[in-house]
Amino acid sequence: APIPAKPTRGEHSYRTVGTRMLATSCFLALFAASATGLKSAPRRPNILWIVADDYGHANLGHNNPNKAEAYTPNLDALIEEGIYLDRHYAYKICGPSRSSMQSGRLAVHVNAFNTAPTVHNVSDPISGYAGIPRNMTGIAQKMKAAGYSTAMTGKWDAGMATPDHTPYGRGYEEFYGYYMHANNYWTKGIDLESTGEIDTCLNKFTDLSHLNDTYRGGVRNSAELDSSCHLSDESDPECYEERIFKEKTLGILGMHDFTTKPLFMYHAFHLVHTP
């Protein structure tokens, strides 16, 4: 099971939004990538990276095969077909854990606080923001440099203060998701007591990539969402955020030309994180 890193001295006292990050970061080579160009060119696997926040280690059938309630046949099948990495030192809260995974550094070296994305230390233009410091590279940048197409769907929570901090600034060519610690599964709003951040102005925002600019930049996705979903309730299953993310990821997989470039796809579930 993921082992929370030892907290640093003077750690921030924000209310945690989760206990552990299940980095069942199943780096799964789901498809055989066709090499292009010279016949001697190496074949590179397509990679689907799945992250589920607050999902228990024993809730995966692969890890708990004798329990009927841990029934995850699709995930189990993907693990059998690919590579299952089950050793990851997660931080106790989500933002630092995600910053750690994206940057390849322990949370204490990249981001140890689950601070609000509006926090800004004007005397520090490099790391004076929430999330990954601007001078650090991310995994999508490395994959893109290696010739991969890169895409992400779901929860980011690794910085959004400037365009450099967003998924686009970190190497993802396509992004559809939300930036903050949590949003409402139905309305996409961020007026959530569970995040521990109740702010009259901030909570007026709707957090979905094409509905909300970054606080200090103009990155916006061109994807469209039916306007009825903007203020929807649980009466319309088509507006459920996880369903929207699923359809987006499947769409990316369905449209990608695997004969020209391998794909690095990162799907970060909102589930089962508290809204």
Backbone hydrogen bonds, N-H to C=O, Kabsch-Sander energy under -0.5 kcal/mol:
donor,donor_aa,acceptor,acceptor_aa,energy
3,I,88,H,-0.6
5,A,90,A,-1.2
11,E,8,T,-1.0
22,L,20,R,-0.6
22,L,52,A,-1.1
23,A,21,M,-1.2
24,T,22,L,-1.5
25,S,23,A,-3.8
26,C,24,T,-4.1
26,C,50,I,-0.7
27,F,25,S,-1.5
28,L,26,C,-1.9
28,L,48,L,-2.0
29,A,27,F,-0.6
30,L,28,L,-1.6
33,A,31,F,-0.7
34,S,258,F,-1.1
35,A,33,A,-0.6
41,A,38,L,-1.7
46,N,31,F,-1.4
47,I,263,L,-3.1
48,L,28,L,-1.8
49,W,47,I,-0.5
49,W,265,M,-3.4
50,I,48,L,-0.6
51,V,267,H,-2.0
52,A,22,L,-1.2
53,D,271,L,-0.8
54,D,20,R,-1.1
55,Y,52,A,-0.8
56,G,54,D,-0.6
59,N,56,G,-1.4
60,L,57,H,-1.0
61,G,59,N,-0.5
63,N,60,L,-1.4
64,N,60,L,-1.3
67,K,64,N,-1.6
68,A,66,N,-0.5
70,A,67,K,-1.0
71,Y,69,E,-1.3
72,T,70,A,-0.7
76,D,72,T,-2.5
77,A,73,P,-2.1
78,L,74,N,-2.1
79,I,75,L,-2.2
80,E,76,D,-2.0
81,E,77,A,-1.6
82,G,78,L,-1.6
83,I,27,F,-0.9
85,L,83,I,-0.6
86,D,84,Y,-0.7
88,H,86,D,-0.5
90,A,88,H,-1.2
97,S,93,I,-1.4
98,R,94,C,-2.7
99,S,95,G,-2.4
100,S,96,P,-2.2
101,M,97,S,-2.3
102,Q,98,R,-2.4
103,S,99,S,-1.8
104,G,100,S,-2.0
105,R,100,S,-1.0
109,H,106,L,-2.1
110,V,106,L,-0.7
110,V,107,A,-1.1
111,N,107,A,-2.4
115,T,113,F,-0.9
119,V,116,A,-1.9
121,N,128,G,-3.0
122,V,120,H,-0.8
124,D,121,N,-2.1
128,G,124,D,-1.3
130,A,119,V,-0.7
132,I,158,A,-2.1
134,R,126,I,-2.4
136,M,133,P,-1.6
139,I,102,Q,-2.4
141,Q,170,R,-0.8
142,K,138,G,-1.6
143,M,139,I,-2.5
144,K,140,A,-2.6
145,A,141,Q,-2.0
146,A,142,K,-1.2
147,G,144,K,-1.6
148,Y,143,M,-2.3
149,S,262,P,-2.6
151,A,264,F,-2.1
152,M,174,E,-2.2
153,T,266,Y,-2.4
154,G,176,Y,-2.2
155,K,268,A,-1.9
156,W,178,Y,-2.4
157,D,179,Y,-1.4
165,H,162,T,-1.5
166,T,162,T,-0.7
166,T,163,P,-0.6
169,G,163,P,-0.6
170,R,166,T,-1.3
171,G,168,Y,-1.2
172,Y,167,P,-2.7
173,E,150,T,-1.0
173,E,171,G,-0.5
174,E,150,T,-0.9
176,Y,152,M,-1.6
178,Y,154,G,-1.5
184,N,189,G,-2.6
188,K,184,N,-1.4
190,I,205,F,-1.4
192,L,190,I,-2.1
193,E,191,D,-0.5
195,T,192,L,-1.0
196,G,193,E,-1.7
197,E,192,L,-0.6
198,I,196,G,-0.5
199,D,197,E,-0.7
203,N,199,D,-2.7
204,K,201,C,-1.6
205,F,202,L,-1.8
207,D,188,K,-3.0
208,L,206,T,-0.9
209,S,177,G,-2.9
211,L,208,L,-2.3
212,N,208,L,-1.6
215,Y,160,M,-0.7
216,R,160,M,-0.5
216,R,161,A,-0.7
217,G,214,T,-0.9
220,R,218,G,-0.5
221,N,209,S,-0.9
229,C,226,D,-2.2
230,H,227,S,-1.2
231,L,227,S,-0.5
232,S,186,W,-0.5
232,S,229,C,-1.1
236,D,233,D,-1.5
239,C,236,D,-1.9
240,Y,237,P,-1.3
241,E,185,Y,-2.2
243,R,240,Y,-0.6
244,I,240,Y,-2.0
245,F,241,E,-2.6
246,K,242,E,-2.4
247,E,243,R,-2.4
248,K,244,I,-2.1
249,T,245,F,-2.6
250,L,246,K,-2.7
251,G,247,E,-2.1
252,I,248,K,-2.1
253,L,249,T,-2.5
254,G,250,L,-2.4
255,M,251,G,-1.9
256,H,252,I,-1.4
258,F,256,H,-1.0
260,T,257,D,-1.4
261,K,257,D,-1.5
264,F,149,S,-3.0
265,M,47,I,-3.3
265,M,263,L,-0.6
266,Y,151,A,-2.5
266,Y,264,F,-0.5
267,H,49,W,-3.0
267,H,265,M,-0.6
268,A,153,T,-3.1
268,A,266,Y,-0.6
269,F,51,V,-2.1
269,F,267,H,-0.7
273,H,270,H,-2.0
274,T,17,V,-0.6
